[in-house]
Amino acid sequence: MAIEIGVFHNGASDLPVKNVQYDGEAVAVNDGDLPATHTSAQRTIVNQVRQGILADQLGFDYWFQTEHHFQPEGAELSPNPLLAEAAIASRTKNIRLGQAANIVTWHHPIRIAEQAAMLDVISGGRLEFGIGRGYQPRENEVFGWAYGSTIQDQERNRAYFEEAYDIIIKAWTEDSMSHHGEFMSIPPSYTKWGHKQTHAYFSQEGMGRTLEQVLKLGAPDMYSAGNPVQATTTKLLEIPVYPQPLQKPYPQMWEPLTSPRSIRFAAERGINGYFIVEPNSRLKQNIDLYHEEAEKAGWPDRQNRGEFKRGWDAERRRGVVTCRYIHCVDKGLGDMDRAARGLELQWDYYGPFGFAAVLAEADEPFYDLNTKVTAQMLRDKKVAIHGSKQYVIDSIMEVKEQCGYDDFMFHTWFESGGFQGEEIEAQMQYFAEEIMPVLHRECGRLPKEPSSVDLDVAPRVPVTA
């Protein structure tokens, strides 16, 4: 058995939390005008990089960030997790860098494939690539319109997401690729490319593609007055995407999961699952479904390694993770009342999107979408594990035991609205020094070796893990 432990950072504001009376109820928001929220966001970005580096120094195995934009209310911020994690990668050697998730419906798939592969190269092969569809119209309708991936039409959004996923895999695994689907034509059928350098390169033997595979050769274009590259009827058929990731055939993919449909999609494609808000009984049900669907599909895995352990397989880094809010209270550390206000800030934001539904136990119907989620409800469900050292240890071990994990993958969520970066870092350090050793003794630990490949060696040594 082995346990791996990660940190999830959602980017809540460090401004104090206050309640505002609106429409007959108290609504939690951060206490700051718009200029204050901008300076707070700058501190949050710095804290994400600082805490990612600290997580590596403290011995955490994974660092995950989200992607979220445009929020003055204070619940979350992470406009570019790949960029932040590139900064973390430059100062670390061990910690693996993931996203929950990059919202691929807001990106051109080739662009995000390039950027993610850059992080894999810069980090020496430590990328864990997270993908998601998005659910907030304020974000989706700003970023997604260019690709037709509106969240107002779930089926259209899902169709673009699935096509983008296929394109990313092609970009990472094919020396030269093309794609012609419902949303994307790569390269476009009308792209002229009469460049003599391209002709010369692919006219050689043994380049991996012939000239005729890369170009549809044609005569000069008598109607064009442009340069020779464009004054042609020669069309581009394929493009190589640079760089490709170090990890082969490509980095492990991840997806935040809630619905049975999404769980099936991930299990059938070898994508790891990321769960946060489900109580243990519903989490167990979701893990059961994930493994049932993986078994039906023949245990899909990017490296064709066959059946993996239930819940999590630490050696393969394959399976399902859960994340819980963590707030330790001991000898002057922590503040249960402020931690409760931080939870309420987040759930007064999340609640109206309907996330209360999956707080129901497995034997209960989904809760009403309008349910007001309180800090006490989250603590009662042990989605928020707030309390003494022993309480935190016991509650984490309950997740493993009740959900039937073989190896165990557990992510901690320390940052919370209204807390300064130094306070979050104190929580991380306490957990690493007082709680993590107990979890390692209880669950075991894989031998700890640097997972980075040296950058000057990386181009000649493929990473297979």
Helices and strands as residue ranges (DSSP letters): E 3-9, E 17-22, E 25-30, H 34-58, E 62-65, H 81-89, E 96-99, E 102-103, G 104-106, H 109-122, E 127-132, H 137-143, G 145-147, H 154-173, E 179-180, E 185-186, H 196-202, H 211-214, E 215-216, E 235-236, E 253-256, H 260-269, E 272-275, H 280-296, E 312-313, E 318-328, H 336-350, G 351-353, G 355-359, H 375-380, E 384-387, H 389-403, E 408-413, H 421-430, I 431-435, H 436-443, G 458-460
